[in-house]
Amino acid sequence: DWLMSKTKANDVINSGVYSLVPNFPDVFDIQNENHEEIIFGIQYSNLADFGSGHPAIFNHLGSNHYALVAFSVATIDTVSNIWTNRDFNEERYSFTVYDEYVHGDGTFVDISSTGRPNPCIGKYRDANAFAGALDHANDYQFMRFAEILLIFAEAENELNGPTAEALNAFNQIRRRANGVSIDSSSEFDIDPTISQELFRDAILEERSKEFVAEGKRWYDLIRTDRAIEFLGNNVNNGAAITREKYLFPIPQSEIDNNDELTPADQNPGY
């Protein structure tokens, strides 16, 4: 519903309540959570039983520069665009992804030389976490103003093409990613003569860069019907993405417990 998406995104933009944090790393600063960019975040504390496990999932084993008991994602596609098709000089990228770090004991570690040579995600950093894997204070930022700008840009483009308003919303994200003022035109702005189709692709790609490890990408690929195109066979040790996998299976327990359901009601492919 592009019109509704544009209208609601515009309501948030014009409310004056939210804005982009000027520097991308500050968005995830554990000392400054619930700032002006956060619309909805899940709150965590590094007190026992109130912590987040995200640093432990996304960082590297022993990387207590970021988290005391962190470990890298066990299975990762090292040929993914997240590692290979990026501007390595971009401030956003250098903060989001890392393959080397300074260990808590002061030694320099090159991840490629370790037993888990997988690039890691640096968004969730808590050097003061306690020993438990779930005792990190990093909040999970479910919705932030950057997404509102990209929702507006996408909806406006679908309705009216790459208008000045759509390009401006998009360019604010690109400028911030490269460490320049979000309020002035820059060398990082997108070509203003871009076509509707190419701008559509650019927005999808920008979302993949902006929201790394924020739980957005799979749903973006499903709603745009591009999961097969982007993922192909690069998942689950070569298991191909098929259209049936756009839906989860109905749990067998639900079928068993519901008199109105039979095995024939199961989603296709399961």
N, C-alpha and C positions, 0 to 999 in steps of 0.2 A: 504494500500500500504506500506508493511513493509520496502521494500528496499528504497523507497522515504523517509519514516519517518526516517530511520536510517541515510541516506545520509544528509538530511537537519539538523537533530539534531547534527550530527557530524560536519557539517559546523559551527554551532553556537558554539559548544564546542571548536573547534580548532581555532576559530576567535580570542580568547584571550580577547574579549571585556567584557564578562560576567563571573562571578564566584559566588560561594556560599558565603553569609555572614557567618562568622564562628559561630556566636551564633544565634540560632533560634529566640529568642525574638527581636533581633535587626532588623530582617527582617521587622517588623511592627512598628518600632520606629518612632513616628510621627515627631521627631526632625531630622530624617536622611532618608528622603524619596528619591526616585530616585537614589538609591545606585546601586552597581555593580551587584546585583542579579535581578533587575527589568528590564525586556525587554519591557513590555508595561503596563503602569498603567494609570488609569483614575484619574485625578488630582482634589483634592477638597481643599477648604479653609474654615476656620470657620468664615469667613466674611459672612454676611447675603446673602442668595441666591446663595452662591457658595459652600455650605457644603454638606457633605455626611450624609445619614441616617443610615448607617450600624451600628454604635454604638447603636443607639436607637433601632434597630431591635434585636441585638444579646445580649445586656447586660441586666441588671436587673433593674426593676422599682426603681428609686431613687438612683441608684448606681452612684452617682456623683463623686465617686472615679475614675470611667472610663468615665462617660458621665453624664451631668447634668440631662437630661430628659430621660434617657434610660429606656427601658422596655424589658422584656424577650419575646421570641417568644411565641405567644399565644398558639399554638398547637405544641407539641413536643413528639416524641416517646421516652419515658424514658427507654425503654428496648433496644434501639439501641446500636450497637457496640461502637458508639462514647462515650457512657457513661460507658458501662459495660465490654468491651473487650479491655482494654488498660492497659499498664504498668503505674501505677499512679506515679511511681518514675521518669518517663521519663521527661526530661526538656521540650520537645515540648508539651507533654500532659498537664503538670501543667500550662503552659502558655496559651494553647489554650482553655482549659475548666476550669471553676471555679464554685464552689457551695457555696463559702463564700467570703466575701470581707470586707474591711474597708470603711464605708460610709464617705462621705465628711465631716460630722460633727465629725468624729473620732470614732464613735461607730462601734463595730464589728457586722456583720450581717451574720447569717447562713440562706442561701436561703431556706432550707427545712422548716424553721419555718415561712416563709412569705406566703402571699396570692398567690404568684406565685412560687411554689417550684420546678421550673424547672432548671436544670443545664444551664449555660450560656456560651457564646463564648467570650473569652477574647482577640482575635486578634485585635479588633478595639477599641482602647482606646484613648480618648481625654478628659483629665481632665479640659481643658480650653475651652470646647465648651460653646457656649452661650445658651440662653434659648430655641431657636427654635430646633425642633426635627431634622432638616436638616442642622444644623450648626456645624457639626463636620469636622475636617480637615483631617481625615484619608483617604488616597488614596485607591482606589480599585485596587488591583494588579492582573490584568487580566492574565498576563503571566510572570513567573519568571524562572530563570535558573534551579531551582530545577526540574521543569517540563521537561525541555529539557533533563536532565540526566535520568529521568524516562522514557521518550519517547525513548531515545536511548536504555536503558536497555530492554525495552519491545520489541522493534523492533528487536534488536540483538538476543534476546532469541527466538523470533518467526522464525528468519532466521537460526540461528546456534546453538540454545540452550544456556544454561547459561555459556557463555564464560567468560574468565577473565575480558575482557573489560566490559561486561554487569554487572558482579558482582561488579566491581570497581565503576561503575556509581551508582549502587544501594546502595552500602555500604557507599558512601559519604553522602547520605541522612540519613541513619540509624545512622551514627556516629554523625552527626550534631544534630540530634534529641535527642541524649543522652549526649550532651555536651562535646564530646571528639574531638580530632583533626580529621579533615576529610581526612588528608593525610597519616594516619598511620593505620595499621590493629588494630582491637579492639575486645573486647569480644562481641560487638554488631553486628559484621559482620555476614552475612548469611552463612549457611553451604555451603562450596564450592563444595560439592558433590551433591547438590540439583538437582532434576530432572527438566526437562523443564516444565512439567505441574505444579509442586509445585512452581517453580519460577514465573510462570505466575500468580498464585494465590497470591504469596507474593507481586508482583508488584502492583496488583490491591488493595490489602490491604494497602500497603504503601501509595498509592495515596489517599486512604480514610483518612489516618492519617495526611498526609502532607498538604492536601488542604481543611481541614475543613472550611466551610463557604466561600469558594472561587469559588463556582459555577461549580465544576467539577464532582461531584459524579454521578448525574443522567445521564449525558452523557457517563460516563465510564460504567455504568450498561447497558445502551442502546447499545452502540457499541460492548460490549462483550456479549450481549444477556443474561445478568444475573440479570436483574431487578426483574423478577418474583421470582427467587431463593432467592435474598437478601431481597426484600421488602415484598413479599407475601401479607398478609392482613394487614400489619402494616402501612397503610396509610389511610388518609381521613376517620377516624373513622371506620375502618374495611373494607373499600372498597378494593376489591382485585385488584391487578395489573394484567392486561391481556395483551396479545400481541398487541391488538388493541391500547392500551394506549401508545405504543412506538411512535406513531405519534400523533400530535395535530390534532384537527378537522380543516377542511377548514372553515374559517369564513363564516357564512351565507351571510353576506353582499357581500363577494367576489363571491359567487355563484350567488347571485341576480344580480350583476353588470356585469357579464361576460357571454356573449351570448354563449360561447363555453362550459360553465359548466352547469350541471343540478344537482339536488339532488342525482342522481345516482352516481355522481363523488365523493361524500363525502367519506372520508376515512372510512374504515370498523369500525363498532362499535359505530358510532355516529349517 
